[in-house]
């Protein structure tokens, strides 16, 4: 069985799919040891490839793709406290991009994205 560290190390881009809390009556089943700090909230995430060391020469953005193995996306459940910040992703579009993609489906249907290094979440919200 592969460990998460076999796929990536360091900070990594991921898409949050759902945030949840384990019901009180099930906590002992999931976290049987009292020696660990149990997280209050967890998130189910799907990973992107590690960010390259250098940005694209043309647009100066970092290119990432969904991590997929045997047709399935790499996913994890992590404590919500492990999330550092949000990022702004641009889909890599081409002439072959399906016309039926729109703002509500592009994140699911596109596989390659650019991380916008010029915009922080605070800037985005301020100018949106």
Secondary structure, 3 states (H helix, E strand, C coil): CCCHHHCCCCCCCEEEEEEECCCHHHHHHHCCCCCCCCCCCEEEEEEECCCCCCCCCCCCCEEEEECEECCEECEEEEEHHHCCCCCCEEECCCCCCCCCCCCCCHHHHCCEEEECCCCCHHHHHHHC
